[in-house]
Amino acid sequence: MDDVGLSVEAANHGAIRPYEAAGFVPYGIEPRALNIADVFYDEILMNLDLSRQG
């Protein structure tokens, strides 16, 4: 496997920035992916291509 994928809550910039710094690239948004206490949250889908890591 040459890829690692993850999802992160779209407004969680404190998590998104380090993932991007590590090389993860956002490729999509899953609207209303999480429902916590009847509040819906979007998730950003991210991917890291390990074959491009040096």
Secondary structure, DSSP 8 states (H G I E B T S, - for coil): --EEEEEEETT-HHHHHHHHHTT-EEEEEEEEEEEETTEEEEEEEEEEEGGG--
